[in-house]
Amino acid sequence: MNTSNTEKTELLDHLLSAKSREDMAHRLEQLLTPTEYEEVIKRLQIFKMLEDGLPQRKIAEQLGVGIATVSRGARALKNEL
């Protein structure tokens, strides 16, 4: 199933309407399973560590994720540029 732009906009609007960090955390907890929430947190950490110049293998080791996960994050950052 492909998500439409309208559905993506609805999600963003829902998240952006959070009135506090606690409200945002609650909204994310409602939308995501605990595992999905943890994965999003790890992906953000991967981005931060890559931006800090840490080697991909060290990131994978420190976060307990596969090198492919870190490489995917590196590609995503590269595509941002």
C-alpha positions, 0 to 999 in steps of 0.5 A, spaced: 500 500 500 502 506 498 501 512 502 498 518 499 500 525 500 494 527 504 495 521 509 502 523 510 500 530 511 495 528 516 500 524 520 505 530 520 499 535 522 497 530 528 505 530 530 506 537 529 499 539 533 503 536 540 503 542 545 509 539 549 514 534 549 510 529 553 504 530 548 509 528 542 512 522 546 504 520 548 502 521 540 509 517 538 507 511 543 500 511 540 502 510 533 508 506 534 510 499 537 515 499 543 520 496 538 518 501 532 519 507 537 526 504 539 528 503 532 526 510 531 531 513 536 536 508 534 536 511 527 536 518 530 543 516 534 546 513 527 545 520 524 548 524 530 554 519 530 555 519 522 555 527 523 560 527 528 564 522 524 564 516 527 566 510 523 560 506 521 562 499 524 564 503 531 556 506 530 554 499 529 557 496 535 556 501 540 548 501 538 548 494 537 545 494 530 547 491 523 552 495 519 547 495 514 542 499 518 548 504 519 550 504 511 542 505 510 543 511 515 549 514 511 546 513 504 540 517 507 544 523 510 548 523 503 541 523 499 539 529 503 545 533 501 
